[in-house]
Amino acid sequence: MMAFLCCCLPATLFAGRDQVAEIQADHAVGRIAFGSCLRKPDGAQILDKVLAYKPDLFIWLGDNIYADTLDQPARFDELYGRLGANPRFQKLSDTCPQLAIWDDHDYGADNSGMTYPLKEPSKLAFGKFWRVPEKSAFWHREGIYRAVEYGSAGQRVQVILLDGRWHLDQANPAEKGSYLGEAQWAWLGEVLERPAKVRVICSGVQVIKLNGNGKNWEMWGHHPTERQRLFDLIGSTKAAGVVFISGDMHFGEIFKTTDTAYPFHDITASGMDQIHGHAGKTQPGPEQIGSSLIKSLNFGGLVIDWEKSVLQLEILNGEGEAFLSHPVPLGDLQAGG
């Protein structure tokens, strides 16, 4: 299985346990594709359309497999093995690097958090499958969070891979640290202080949208202290170029904030092989981009035009056609922009 993957980072610079980010200065990134929620690892026909998109990087945003177990640790390797043996996955691996985070179903069980009993074997299977380098600080942390930076200094793309499961405390959602945990928060502050032109912050669940359909819809909005802390941290570190990408919902849409240091956009791309027929009620506050959401199979895209200094936000349908495309000048993604 492992021979099929090209996710290792041979040119990465490491600093062991104290590592803040992994550096891939020799791999330029101008086109990123991403998606989530793949229930049938042997299928994944949408990956054919992802390949046609010709990404420089693909990011898996969680529910990449559906383990859904409380007591069968072998299930992780079994399902990752099936995904790794999929010829479509192998072809994508041969084409571009891949990064990943997890959400509840590949972490282990529906809506699971800090008390999930198989979190350690789940992390081991995750790190092995996604070829996290053995020298990465990932292996010394509680959770799967890490950051990888691509390209030269003038075109640096920082990918921030958050873990919203390991420390998730559903019992105390208003408490500080109830979402990421204090060690991850401290690391995130260091990451945001590093120079980058574009920062892609990856979350398993939606960050910007406030969904009014109650607790059944997981989102950062159910942890208001942590959500505001995230926005404030970006502002206080003066971290420019932030865009969020998220999964989980089995539909695709784009929202942005209007009351933060600068507009933060969240592209939800979800449902690589499954969809939901409804999206829930949206609470007032964030602004939706476009007049509707996509309720069919989809994946997301980010295209950076370095010459024009524009970031194109995209959601593409199961045929690889653009359902929604929204340009954002990079100059707008900074305080006072």
Contacts in CASP RR format, 6 or more apart in sequence:
PFRMAT RR
TARGET T0000
AUTHOR 0000-0000-0000
METHOD contacts of the structure
MODEL  1
MMAFLCCCLPATLFAGRDQVAEIQADHAVGRIAFGSCLRKPDGAQILDKV
LAYKPDLFIWLGDNIYADTLDQPARFDELYGRLGANPRFQKLSDTCPQLA
IWDDHDYGADNSGMTYPLKEPSKLAFGKFWRVPEKSAFWHREGIYRAVEY
GSAGQRVQVILLDGRWHLDQANPAEKGSYLGEAQWAWLGEVLERPAKVRV
ICSGVQVIKLNGNGKNWEMWGHHPTERQRLFDLIGSTKAAGVVFISGDMH
FGEIFKTTDTAYPFHDITASGMDQIHGHAGKTQPGPEQIGSSLIKSLNFG
GLVIDWEKSVLQLEILNGEGEAFLSHPVPLGDLQAGG
1 80 0 8 1.000
1 81 0 8 1.000
1 84 0 8 1.000
1 85 0 8 1.000
1 129 0 8 1.000
2 128 0 8 1.000
2 129 0 8 1.000
2 131 0 8 1.000
4 84 0 8 1.000
4 85 0 8 1.000
4 89 0 8 1.000
4 90 0 8 1.000
4 93 0 8 1.000
5 84 0 8 1.000
5 93 0 8 1.000
5 98 0 8 1.000
5 129 0 8 1.000
5 130 0 8 1.000
5 131 0 8 1.000
6 93 0 8 1.000
6 94 0 8 1.000
6 96 0 8 1.000
6 97 0 8 1.000
6 98 0 8 1.000
6 131 0 8 1.000
7 93 0 8 1.000
7 97 0 8 1.000
7 98 0 8 1.000
7 99 0 8 1.000
7 130 0 8 1.000
7 131 0 8 1.000
7 132 0 8 1.000
8 131 0 8 1.000
8 133 0 8 1.000
9 22 0 8 1.000
9 24 0 8 1.000
9 97 0 8 1.000
9 133 0 8 1.000
9 148 0 8 1.000
11 23 0 8 1.000
11 24 0 8 1.000
11 25 0 8 1.000
11 26 0 8 1.000
11 27 0 8 1.000
12 22 0 8 1.000
12 23 0 8 1.000
12 24 0 8 1.000
12 133 0 8 1.000
12 135 0 8 1.000
12 136 0 8 1.000
12 148 0 8 1.000
13 22 0 8 1.000
13 23 0 8 1.000
14 22 0 8 1.000
14 133 0 8 1.000
14 135 0 8 1.000
14 136 0 8 1.000
14 137 0 8 1.000
15 137 0 8 1.000
16 135 0 8 1.000
16 136 0 8 1.000
16 137 0 8 1.000
16 140 0 8 1.000
17 137 0 8 1.000
17 140 0 8 1.000
18 137 0 8 1.000
19 136 0 8 1.000
19 137 0 8 1.000
20 137 0 8 1.000
20 147 0 8 1.000
20 187 0 8 1.000
20 190 0 8 1.000
20 191 0 8 1.000
20 194 0 8 1.000
21 146 0 8 1.000
21 147 0 8 1.000
21 148 0 8 1.000
21 149 0 8 1.000
21 158 0 8 1.000
21 191 0 8 1.000
21 194 0 8 1.000
22 133 0 8 1.000
22 136 0 8 1.000
22 146 0 8 1.000
22 147 0 8 1.000
22 148 0 8 1.000
22 149 0 8 1.000
23 148 0 8 1.000
23 149 0 8 1.000
24 97 0 8 1.000
24 148 0 8 1.000
24 149 0 8 1.000
24 150 0 8 1.000
24 151 0 8 1.000
25 149 0 8 1.000
25 150 0 8 1.000
25 151 0 8 1.000
25 152 0 8 1.000
26 151 0 8 1.000
27 56 0 8 1.000
27 97 0 8 1.000
27 150 0 8 1.000
27 151 0 8 1.000
28 56 0 8 1.000
28 150 0 8 1.000
28 151 0 8 1.000
28 152 0 8 1.000
28 155 0 8 1.000
29 56 0 8 1.000
29 57 0 8 1.000
29 150 0 8 1.000
29 151 0 8 1.000
29 155 0 8 1.000
29 157 0 8 1.000
29 304 0 8 1.000
30 56 0 8 1.000
30 155 0 8 1.000
30 157 0 8 1.000
30 302 0 8 1.000
30 303 0 8 1.000
30 304 0 8 1.000
30 306 0 8 1.000
31 53 0 8 1.000
31 54 0 8 1.000
31 55 0 8 1.000
31 56 0 8 1.000
31 57 0 8 1.000
31 301 0 8 1.000
31 302 0 8 1.000
31 303 0 8 1.000
31 304 0 8 1.000
32 55 0 8 1.000
32 56 0 8 1.000
32 57 0 8 1.000
32 58 0 8 1.000
32 59 0 8 1.000
32 157 0 8 1.000
32 200 0 8 1.000
32 301 0 8 1.000
32 302 0 8 1.000
32 303 0 8 1.000
33 50 0 8 1.000
33 53 0 8 1.000
33 55 0 8 1.000
33 57 0 8 1.000
33 58 0 8 1.000
33 59 0 8 1.000
33 299 0 8 1.000
33 300 0 8 1.000
33 301 0 8 1.000
34 58 0 8 1.000
34 59 0 8 1.000
34 60 0 8 1.000
34 61 0 8 1.000
34 202 0 8 1.000
34 245 0 8 1.000
34 267 0 8 1.000
34 269 0 8 1.000
34 299 0 8 1.000
34 300 0 8 1.000
34 301 0 8 1.000
34 302 0 8 1.000
35 59 0 8 1.000
35 60 0 8 1.000
35 61 0 8 1.000
35 247 0 8 1.000
35 269 0 8 1.000
35 270 0 8 1.000
35 271 0 8 1.000
35 272 0 8 1.000
35 298 0 8 1.000
35 299 0 8 1.000
35 300 0 8 1.000
36 60 0 8 1.000
36 61 0 8 1.000
36 62 0 8 1.000
36 63 0 8 1.000
36 64 0 8 1.000
36 103 0 8 1.000
36 204 0 8 1.000
36 246 0 8 1.000
36 247 0 8 1.000
36 248 0 8 1.000
36 269 0 8 1.000
36 270 0 8 1.000
36 271 0 8 1.000
36 272 0 8 1.000
37 62 0 8 1.000
37 63 0 8 1.000
37 247 0 8 1.000
37 248 0 8 1.000
37 250 0 8 1.000
37 270 0 8 1.000
37 271 0 8 1.000
37 272 0 8 1.000
37 273 0 8 1.000
37 274 0 8 1.000
38 44 0 8 1.000
38 63 0 8 1.000
38 64 0 8 1.000
38 65 0 8 1.000
38 83 0 8 1.000
38 271 0 8 1.000
38 272 0 8 1.000
38 273 0 8 1.000
39 63 0 8 1.000
39 66 0 8 1.000
39 273 0 8 1.000
39 274 0 8 1.000
40 273 0 8 1.000
41 65 0 8 1.000
41 79 0 8 1.000
41 80 0 8 1.000
41 81 0 8 1.000
41 82 0 8 1.000
41 83 0 8 1.000
41 84 0 8 1.000
41 86 0 8 1.000
41 89 0 8 1.000
42 82 0 8 1.000
42 85 0 8 1.000
42 86 0 8 1.000
43 86 0 8 1.000
43 88 0 8 1.000
43 273 0 8 1.000
44 83 0 8 1.000
44 86 0 8 1.000
44 88 0 8 1.000
44 89 0 8 1.000
44 272 0 8 1.000
44 273 0 8 1.000
45 88 0 8 1.000
45 273 0 8 1.000
46 272 0 8 1.000
46 273 0 8 1.000
46 297 0 8 1.000
46 299 0 8 1.000
46 318 0 8 1.000
47 86 0 8 1.000
47 88 0 8 1.000
47 89 0 8 1.000
47 91 0 8 1.000
47 92 0 8 1.000
47 272 0 8 1.000
48 88 0 8 1.000
49 299 0 8 1.000
49 316 0 8 1.000
49 318 0 8 1.000
49 319 0 8 1.000
49 320 0 8 1.000
50 58 0 8 1.000
50 92 0 8 1.000
50 299 0 8 1.000
51 88 0 8 1.000
51 91 0 8 1.000
51 92 0 8 1.000
51 95 0 8 1.000
52 320 0 8 1.000
53 299 0 8 1.000
53 301 0 8 1.000
53 316 0 8 1.000
53 320 0 8 1.000
55 95 0 8 1.000
55 96 0 8 1.000
55 301 0 8 1.000
56 96 0 8 1.000
56 97 0 8 1.000
56 150 0 8 1.000
57 96 0 8 1.000
57 97 0 8 1.000
57 98 0 8 1.000
57 99 0 8 1.000
57 150 0 8 1.000
57 159 0 8 1.000
58 92 0 8 1.000
58 96 0 8 1.000
58 97 0 8 1.000
58 98 0 8 1.000
58 99 0 8 1.000
59 98 0 8 1.000
59 99 0 8 1.000
59 100 0 8 1.000
59 101 0 8 1.000
59 159 0 8 1.000
59 200 0 8 1.000
59 202 0 8 1.000
59 245 0 8 1.000
60 98 0 8 1.000
60 99 0 8 1.000
60 100 0 8 1.000
60 101 0 8 1.000
61 100 0 8 1.000
61 101 0 8 1.000
61 103 0 8 1.000
61 202 0 8 1.000
61 203 0 8 1.000
61 204 0 8 1.000
61 245 0 8 1.000
61 246 0 8 1.000
61 247 0 8 1.000
61 248 0 8 1.000
61 269 0 8 1.000
61 270 0 8 1.000
62 100 0 8 1.000
62 101 0 8 1.000
62 102 0 8 1.000
62 103 0 8 1.000
62 105 0 8 1.000
62 106 0 8 1.000
62 204 0 8 1.000
62 247 0 8 1.000
62 248 0 8 1.000
63 102 0 8 1.000
63 103 0 8 1.000
63 104 0 8 1.000
63 105 0 8 1.000
63 106 0 8 1.000
63 247 0 8 1.000
63 248 0 8 1.000
64 83 0 8 1.000
64 100 0 8 1.000
64 102 0 8 1.000
64 106 0 8 1.000
65 76 0 8 1.000
65 79 0 8 1.000
65 80 0 8 1.000
65 83 0 8 1.000
65 105 0 8 1.000
65 106 0 8 1.000
66 79 0 8 1.000
66 105 0 8 1.000
66 106 0 8 1.000
67 75 0 8 1.000
67 76 0 8 1.000
67 79 0 8 1.000
67 105 0 8 1.000
67 106 0 8 1.000
67 107 0 8 1.000
67 108 0 8 1.000
67 109 0 8 1.000
67 122 0 8 1.000
68 105 0 8 1.000
68 108 0 8 1.000
68 109 0 8 1.000
68 110 0 8 1.000
69 75 0 8 1.000
69 108 0 8 1.000
69 109 0 8 1.000
69 118 0 8 1.000
70 108 0 8 1.000
70 109 0 8 1.000
70 116 0 8 1.000
70 117 0 8 1.000
70 118 0 8 1.000
71 117 0 8 1.000
71 118 0 8 1.000
73 118 0 8 1.000
73 121 0 8 1.000
73 122 0 8 1.000
73 125 0 8 1.000
76 106 0 8 1.000
76 108 0 8 1.000
76 118 0 8 1.000
76 121 0 8 1.000
76 122 0 8 1.000
76 125 0 8 1.000
76 126 0 8 1.000
77 125 0 8 1.000
77 128 0 8 1.000
77 129 0 8 1.000
80 125 0 8 1.000
80 126 0 8 1.000
80 128 0 8 1.000
80 129 0 8 1.000
81 129 0 8 1.000
83 89 0 8 1.000
83 129 0 8 1.000
84 90 0 8 1.000
84 93 0 8 1.000
84 129 0 8 1.000
92 98 0 8 1.000
98 130 0 8 1.000
99 130 0 8 1.000
99 148 0 8 1.000
99 159 0 8 1.000
99 161 0 8 1.000
99 202 0 8 1.000
100 126 0 8 1.000
100 130 0 8 1.000
100 161 0 8 1.000
101 144 0 8 1.000
101 161 0 8 1.000
101 162 0 8 1.000
101 163 0 8 1.000
101 202 0 8 1.000
101 203 0 8 1.000
101 204 0 8 1.000
102 122 0 8 1.000
102 126 0 8 1.000
102 144 0 8 1.000
102 163 0 8 1.000
102 165 0 8 1.000
102 204 0 8 1.000
103 165 0 8 1.000
103 204 0 8 1.000
103 205 0 8 1.000
103 247 0 8 1.000
103 248 0 8 1.000
104 110 0 8 1.000
104 111 0 8 1.000
104 112 0 8 1.000
104 113 0 8 1.000
104 165 0 8 1.000
104 218 0 8 1.000
106 122 0 8 1.000
106 126 0 8 1.000
107 113 0 8 1.000
107 116 0 8 1.000
107 119 0 8 1.000
107 122 0 8 1.000
107 165 0 8 1.000
107 166 0 8 1.000
108 116 0 8 1.000
108 118 0 8 1.000
108 122 0 8 1.000
109 116 0 8 1.000
111 170 0 8 1.000
111 218 0 8 1.000
112 165 0 8 1.000
112 168 0 8 1.000
113 165 0 8 1.000
113 166 0 8 1.000
113 167 0 8 1.000
113 168 0 8 1.000
113 169 0 8 1.000
113 170 0 8 1.000
114 165 0 8 1.000
114 166 0 8 1.000
114 167 0 8 1.000
114 168 0 8 1.000
114 169 0 8 1.000
116 122 0 8 1.000
116 165 0 8 1.000
119 143 0 8 1.000
119 165 0 8 1.000
119 166 0 8 1.000
123 143 0 8 1.000
123 144 0 8 1.000
123 166 0 8 1.000
126 132 0 8 1.000
126 144 0 8 1.000
127 138 0 8 1.000
127 144 0 8 1.000
132 138 0 8 1.000
132 139 0 8 1.000
132 146 0 8 1.000
136 146 0 8 1.000
137 146 0 8 1.000
138 144 0 8 1.000
138 145 0 8 1.000
138 146 0 8 1.000
141 183 0 8 1.000
141 184 0 8 1.000
141 187 0 8 1.000
142 166 0 8 1.000
142 167 0 8 1.000
142 183 0 8 1.000
143 163 0 8 1.000
143 165 0 8 1.000
143 166 0 8 1.000
143 167 0 8 1.000
143 184 0 8 1.000
144 161 0 8 1.000
144 163 0 8 1.000
144 166 0 8 1.000
145 161 0 8 1.000
145 162 0 8 1.000
145 163 0 8 1.000
145 180 0 8 1.000
145 184 0 8 1.000
145 187 0 8 1.000
145 188 0 8 1.000
146 161 0 8 1.000
147 158 0 8 1.000
147 159 0 8 1.000
147 160 0 8 1.000
147 161 0 8 1.000
147 191 0 8 1.000
148 158 0 8 1.000
148 159 0 8 1.000
148 161 0 8 1.000
149 156 0 8 1.000
149 157 0 8 1.000
149 158 0 8 1.000
149 159 0 8 1.000
149 194 0 8 1.000
149 196 0 8 1.000
150 156 0 8 1.000
150 157 0 8 1.000
150 159 0 8 1.000
151 157 0 8 1.000
153 195 0 8 1.000
154 197 0 8 1.000
155 197 0 8 1.000
155 304 0 8 1.000
155 306 0 8 1.000
156 195 0 8 1.000
156 196 0 8 1.000
156 197 0 8 1.000
156 198 0 8 1.000
157 196 0 8 1.000
157 197 0 8 1.000
157 198 0 8 1.000
157 199 0 8 1.000
157 200 0 8 1.000
157 304 0 8 1.000
158 191 0 8 1.000
158 194 0 8 1.000
158 196 0 8 1.000
158 198 0 8 1.000
158 199 0 8 1.000
158 200 0 8 1.000
159 200 0 8 1.000
159 202 0 8 1.000
160 188 0 8 1.000
160 191 0 8 1.000
160 199 0 8 1.000
160 200 0 8 1.000
160 201 0 8 1.000
160 202 0 8 1.000
161 202 0 8 1.000
162 180 0 8 1.000
162 184 0 8 1.000
162 188 0 8 1.000
162 201 0 8 1.000
162 202 0 8 1.000
162 203 0 8 1.000
162 204 0 8 1.000
163 180 0 8 1.000
163 184 0 8 1.000
164 179 0 8 1.000
164 180 0 8 1.000
164 203 0 8 1.000
164 204 0 8 1.000
164 205 0 8 1.000
167 177 0 8 1.000
167 178 0 8 1.000
167 179 0 8 1.000
167 180 0 8 1.000
167 181 0 8 1.000
167 184 0 8 1.000
168 178 0 8 1.000
168 179 0 8 1.000
169 175 0 8 1.000
169 177 0 8 1.000
169 178 0 8 1.000
169 179 0 8 1.000
172 178 0 8 1.000
173 222 0 8 1.000
173 223 0 8 1.000
173 224 0 8 1.000
174 223 0 8 1.000
174 224 0 8 1.000
174 225 0 8 1.000
175 225 0 8 1.000
176 225 0 8 1.000
176 226 0 8 1.000
176 229 0 8 1.000
177 185 0 8 1.000
177 225 0 8 1.000
177 226 0 8 1.000
178 223 0 8 1.000
178 225 0 8 1.000
178 226 0 8 1.000
179 220 0 8 1.000
179 223 0 8 1.000
179 226 0 8 1.000
180 188 0 8 1.000
180 226 0 8 1.000
185 229 0 8 1.000
185 233 0 8 1.000
188 233 0 8 1.000
189 233 0 8 1.000
189 237 0 8 1.000
192 199 0 8 1.000
192 233 0 8 1.000
192 234 0 8 1.000
192 237 0 8 1.000
192 239 0 8 1.000
193 237 0 8 1.000
193 239 0 8 1.000
196 239 0 8 1.000
196 240 0 8 1.000
196 241 0 8 1.000
197 240 0 8 1.000
197 241 0 8 1.000
197 330 0 8 1.000
198 241 0 8 1.000
198 243 0 8 1.000
198 302 0 8 1.000
198 304 0 8 1.000
198 311 0 8 1.000
198 330 0 8 1.000
198 333 0 8 1.000
199 239 0 8 1.000
199 240 0 8 1.000
199 241 0 8 1.000
199 242 0 8 1.000
199 243 0 8 1.000
200 243 0 8 1.000
200 244 0 8 1.000
200 245 0 8 1.000
200 302 0 8 1.000
201 207 0 8 1.000
201 242 0 8 1.000
201 243 0 8 1.000
201 244 0 8 1.000
201 245 0 8 1.000
202 244 0 8 1.000
202 245 0 8 1.000
202 246 0 8 1.000
203 220 0 8 1.000
203 244 0 8 1.000
203 245 0 8 1.000
203 246 0 8 1.000
203 247 0 8 1.000
203 266 0 8 1.000
204 246 0 8 1.000
204 247 0 8 1.000
204 248 0 8 1.000
205 218 0 8 1.000
205 219 0 8 1.000
205 220 0 8 1.000
205 246 0 8 1.000
205 247 0 8 1.000
205 248 0 8 1.000
205 249 0 8 1.000
206 219 0 8 1.000
206 220 0 8 1.000
206 246 0 8 1.000
206 247 0 8 1.000
206 248 0 8 1.000
206 249 0 8 1.000
206 255 0 8 1.000
206 266 0 8 1.000
206 268 0 8 1.000
207 219 0 8 1.000
207 220 0 8 1.000
207 227 0 8 1.000
207 230 0 8 1.000
207 244 0 8 1.000
207 246 0 8 1.000
207 264 0 8 1.000
207 266 0 8 1.000
208 244 0 8 1.000
208 255 0 8 1.000
208 256 0 8 1.000
208 257 0 8 1.000
208 264 0 8 1.000
208 265 0 8 1.000
208 266 0 8 1.000
208 286 0 8 1.000
209 219 0 8 1.000
209 253 0 8 1.000
209 255 0 8 1.000
209 266 0 8 1.000
209 268 0 8 1.000
209 282 0 8 1.000
209 286 0 8 1.000
210 219 0 8 1.000
210 221 0 8 1.000
210 282 0 8 1.000
210 283 0 8 1.000
210 284 0 8 1.000
210 285 0 8 1.000
210 286 0 8 1.000
211 217 0 8 1.000
211 219 0 8 1.000
211 221 0 8 1.000
211 280 0 8 1.000
211 281 0 8 1.000
211 282 0 8 1.000
211 283 0 8 1.000
212 280 0 8 1.000
212 281 0 8 1.000
212 282 0 8 1.000
212 283 0 8 1.000
213 280 0 8 1.000
213 281 0 8 1.000
215 222 0 8 1.000
217 249 0 8 1.000
217 280 0 8 1.000
218 248 0 8 1.000
220 226 0 8 1.000
220 227 0 8 1.000
220 230 0 8 1.000
221 227 0 8 1.000
231 257 0 8 1.000
231 260 0 8 1.000
231 261 0 8 1.000
231 264 0 8 1.000
234 242 0 8 1.000
234 260 0 8 1.000
234 261 0 8 1.000
234 264 0 8 1.000
235 260 0 8 1.000
235 261 0 8 1.000
235 335 0 8 1.000
238 261 0 8 1.000
238 334 0 8 1.000
238 335 0 8 1.000
240 262 0 8 1.000
240 330 0 8 1.000
240 331 0 8 1.000
240 333 0 8 1.000
240 334 0 8 1.000
240 335 0 8 1.000
241 311 0 8 1.000
241 330 0 8 1.000
241 333 0 8 1.000
241 334 0 8 1.000
242 264 0 8 1.000
242 333 0 8 1.000
243 264 0 8 1.000
243 265 0 8 1.000
243 266 0 8 1.000
243 267 0 8 1.000
243 302 0 8 1.000
243 311 0 8 1.000
243 313 0 8 1.000
243 328 0 8 1.000
243 333 0 8 1.000
244 264 0 8 1.000
244 265 0 8 1.000
244 266 0 8 1.000
244 267 0 8 1.000
245 266 0 8 1.000
245 267 0 8 1.000
245 268 0 8 1.000
245 269 0 8 1.000
245 300 0 8 1.000
245 302 0 8 1.000
246 266 0 8 1.000
246 267 0 8 1.000
246 268 0 8 1.000
246 269 0 8 1.000
246 270 0 8 1.000
247 268 0 8 1.000
247 269 0 8 1.000
247 270 0 8 1.000
248 268 0 8 1.000
248 270 0 8 1.000
249 268 0 8 1.000
249 270 0 8 1.000
249 276 0 8 1.000
249 279 0 8 1.000
250 270 0 8 1.000
250 271 0 8 1.000
250 274 0 8 1.000
250 275 0 8 1.000
250 276 0 8 1.000
251 268 0 8 1.000
251 270 0 8 1.000
251 271 0 8 1.000
251 275 0 8 1.000
251 276 0 8 1.000
251 277 0 8 1.000
251 279 0 8 1.000
251 293 0 8 1.000
251 294 0 8 1.000
251 295 0 8 1.000
251 298 0 8 1.000
252 267 0 8 1.000
252 268 0 8 1.000
252 269 0 8 1.000
252 270 0 8 1.000
252 271 0 8 1.000
252 293 0 8 1.000
252 294 0 8 1.000
252 295 0 8 1.000
252 298 0 8 1.000
252 315 0 8 1.000
253 268 0 8 1.000
253 279 0 8 1.000
253 288 0 8 1.000
253 289 0 8 1.000
253 293 0 8 1.000
253 294 0 8 1.000
253 315 0 8 1.000
253 324 0 8 1.000
254 265 0 8 1.000
254 266 0 8 1.000
254 267 0 8 1.000
254 268 0 8 1.000
254 288 0 8 1.000
254 289 0 8 1.000
254 290 0 8 1.000
254 313 0 8 1.000
254 315 0 8 1.000
254 324 0 8 1.000
254 326 0 8 1.000
255 265 0 8 1.000
255 266 0 8 1.000
255 268 0 8 1.000
255 286 0 8 1.000
255 287 0 8 1.000
255 288 0 8 1.000
255 289 0 8 1.000
256 263 0 8 1.000
256 264 0 8 1.000
256 265 0 8 1.000
256 266 0 8 1.000
256 286 0 8 1.000
256 287 0 8 1.000
256 289 0 8 1.000
257 263 0 8 1.000
257 264 0 8 1.000
257 286 0 8 1.000
257 287 0 8 1.000
258 285 0 8 1.000
258 286 0 8 1.000
258 287 0 8 1.000
259 285 0 8 1.000
261 335 0 8 1.000
261 336 0 8 1.000
262 332 0 8 1.000
262 333 0 8 1.000
262 334 0 8 1.000
262 335 0 8 1.000
262 336 0 8 1.000
262 337 0 8 1.000
263 328 0 8 1.000
263 332 0 8 1.000
263 333 0 8 1.000
265 289 0 8 1.000
265 313 0 8 1.000
265 326 0 8 1.000
265 328 0 8 1.000
267 300 0 8 1.000
267 301 0 8 1.000
267 302 0 8 1.000
267 313 0 8 1.000
267 314 0 8 1.000
267 315 0 8 1.000
269 298 0 8 1.000
269 299 0 8 1.000
269 300 0 8 1.000
269 301 0 8 1.000
269 315 0 8 1.000
270 298 0 8 1.000
271 297 0 8 1.000
271 298 0 8 1.000
272 297 0 8 1.000
272 298 0 8 1.000
272 299 0 8 1.000
273 297 0 8 1.000
274 297 0 8 1.000
275 295 0 8 1.000
275 296 0 8 1.000
275 297 0 8 1.000
276 295 0 8 1.000
277 295 0 8 1.000
279 293 0 8 1.000
279 295 0 8 1.000
282 288 0 8 1.000
289 313 0 8 1.000
289 324 0 8 1.000
289 326 0 8 1.000
290 324 0 8 1.000
290 326 0 8 1.000
294 315 0 8 1.000
294 317 0 8 1.000
294 323 0 8 1.000
294 324 0 8 1.000
296 317 0 8 1.000
296 318 0 8 1.000
297 317 0 8 1.000
297 318 0 8 1.000
298 315 0 8 1.000
298 316 0 8 1.000
298 317 0 8 1.000
298 318 0 8 1.000
298 323 0 8 1.000
299 315 0 8 1.000
299 316 0 8 1.000
299 318 0 8 1.000
299 320 0 8 1.000
300 314 0 8 1.000
300 315 0 8 1.000
300 316 0 8 1.000
301 312 0 8 1.000
301 313 0 8 1.000
301 314 0 8 1.000
301 315 0 8 1.000
301 316 0 8 1.000
302 311 0 8 1.000
302 312 0 8 1.000
302 313 0 8 1.000
302 314 0 8 1.000
303 311 0 8 1.000
303 312 0 8 1.000
303 314 0 8 1.000
304 310 0 8 1.000
304 311 0 8 1.000
304 312 0 8 1.000
305 311 0 8 1.000
305 312 0 8 1.000
309 329 0 8 1.000
309 330 0 8 1.000
309 331 0 8 1.000
310 327 0 8 1.000
310 328 0 8 1.000
310 329 0 8 1.000
310 330 0 8 1.000
311 327 0 8 1.000
311 328 0 8 1.000
311 329 0 8 1.000
311 330 0 8 1.000
311 333 0 8 1.000
312 325 0 8 1.000
312 326 0 8 1.000
312 327 0 8 1.000
312 328 0 8 1.000
313 324 0 8 1.000
313 325 0 8 1.000
313 326 0 8 1.000
313 327 0 8 1.000
313 328 0 8 1.000
314 322 0 8 1.000
314 324 0 8 1.000
314 325 0 8 1.000
314 326 0 8 1.000
315 322 0 8 1.000
315 323 0 8 1.000
315 324 0 8 1.000
315 325 0 8 1.000
316 322 0 8 1.000
316 323 0 8 1.000
317 323 0 8 1.000
331 337 0 8 1.000
END
